[in-house]
Each structure stands twice: as C-alpha cells, then as structure tokens.
Amino acid sequence: MGKFLLGIHIVACAGLICFVLLQVGKGSALTGLFGGGGGNDSLFGGVGGSPFLRKITTAFAILFFTTSLVLAIRAARFTQRSVVEKAVPQELPDEIEPIPEMEKTPKASELPVDTVEEKN
C-alpha cells in the first residue's frame, strides 16, 4: 500500500509540475516587449486552453495534497524506534581505574615557566 501511494504521489508531483509550466502566465503580454516570446503561442490556444489546464492543474494539486497528507500520517504512525532506543544499557563500574599514562603527566605547578623579556 505504501509503495503504491508513493508511486501515485510521484505521478502527482510530475503532473503538477508539467501542467503548471504549460500554463500561460498573466504577465505574458509584457514578455513580448522584452523579447520573452510570450503571446498566444500556448499549447491549447490562447483562450480555449486556460479553463482546461486550470481544471487539470487543480486535480493534480488536490491529488498531491491528499497523498502528501496520507504519507505524512503513515510516516508518523509507523515509525520505528531509533537505534539508540533499541540499545541495551550497559552497567558502568562503580570505580574507574586511573590510566597509567595519566599518573606520569606533570601537574601545572611543576611545569617550567618561561619568561619573555620585552625588547625596546
């Protein structure tokens, strides 16, 4: 069911993109002034195609919205636990033994202090 719904969602996305790009924009009359090539050269004619394209675009938009909502609800409902939640907690020891190299590290008070003389 999930893969079928995802397939429908992808088809709705592609269809919505295609039919939005096929429509002639409201500002297409001004694109001819600047060399945009607008005008009545649309796919379904200047006047007759507009309601047809709007209806198909609306149908794809409704399908896209519906599949998005259903997929989001399914994803929220059927989520798996994370790997961190599945991990079995390990018991820590009561005392931590010191690392042998750390015992050899000098303390800050034992470090030599170099003084830098200011040159005039």
C-alpha positions in Angstrom: 0.0 0.0 0.0 2.8 2.4 0.9 4.7 1.9 -2.4 1.5 2.3 -4.4 0.7 5.5 -2.6 4.3 6.8 -3.1 4.0 6.0 -6.8 0.8 8.0 -7.1 2.4 10.8 -5.2 5.4 10.9 -7.6 3.0 10.9 -10.6 1.0 13.7 -9.0 4.2 15.7 -8.5 5.3 15.3 -12.1 1.9 16.1 -13.4 1.5 19.2 -11.3 4.9 20.5 -12.4 4.1 19.8 -16.1 0.7 21.4 -16.1 1.8 24.4 -14.1 4.6 25.0 -16.6 2.2 24.6 -19.6 0.0 27.5 -18.4 0.4 30.9 -19.8 1.2 33.4 -17.1 -0.9 36.6 -16.5 2.0 38.8 -17.3 2.7 37.1 -20.7 1.6 40.2 -22.6 4.5 42.1 -21.3 7.1 39.4 -22.1 6.9 40.3 -25.8 8.2 43.8 -25.1 11.4 42.4 -23.6 12.0 39.6 -26.1 10.4 36.9 -23.9 8.4 35.3 -26.7 5.1 35.2 -24.8 1.8 35.8 -26.5 -0.8 33.4 -27.8 1.6 30.5 -28.6 0.2 28.3 -25.9 -0.4 24.6 -26.3 -4.2 24.6 -26.4 -4.8 28.0 -27.9 -5.0 31.5 -26.5 -8.4 31.3 -24.8 -9.8 27.8 -25.0 -7.0 26.0 -23.1 -7.0 28.1 -20.0 -10.0 26.5 -18.2 -8.9 23.0 -19.3 -5.4 23.5 -17.9 -6.8 25.0 -14.7 -9.0 22.1 -14.0 -6.3 19.5 -14.6 -3.8 21.5 -12.5 -6.4 21.7 -9.7 -7.0 18.0 -9.9 -3.2 17.3 -9.7 -2.9 19.8 -6.8 -5.7 18.1 -4.8 -4.1 14.7 -5.5 -0.7 15.9 -4.5 -2.1 17.5 -1.2 -4.0 14.4 -0.4 -1.2 11.9 -1.0 1.2 14.2 1.0 -1.1 14.3 3.9 -1.7 10.5 3.9 2.0 9.8 3.5 2.8 12.1 6.5 0.2 10.4 8.7 1.5 7.0 7.8 5.1 8.0 8.5 4.2 9.4 11.9 2.1 6.3 12.8 4.5 3.6 11.6 7.9 5.0 12.7 10.4 2.6 14.1 12.4 3.1 17.2 15.8 4.6 16.8 19.0 2.6 17.2 19.7 4.4 20.5 16.4 3.4 22.0 17.0 -0.3 20.9 20.4 -0.4 22.5 20.7 -2.4 25.8 22.0 -0.2 28.5 25.4 -1.4 29.9 26.2 -1.2 33.6 29.1 1.0 34.4 31.6 0.0 37.1 31.4 1.8 40.4 35.0 2.9 40.3 37.1 3.9 37.3 40.7 2.8 37.4 43.2 5.6 36.5 45.1 5.3 33.3 48.8 4.6 33.9 50.0 7.3 31.5 48.0 10.0 33.3 49.9 9.4 36.5 53.1 10.4 34.7 51.7 13.7 33.5 53.1 16.6 35.5 50.9 19.0 37.3 50.6 22.6 36.2 52.6 23.8 39.2 55.5 21.5 38.2 55.8 22.8 34.6 58.6 25.2 33.8 57.6 28.8 33.2 59.5 30.7 30.6 59.5 34.5 30.9 59.6 36.5 27.8 61.6 39.7 28.0 60.2 42.7 26.2 62.5 44.3 23.7 62.6 48.1 23.4 
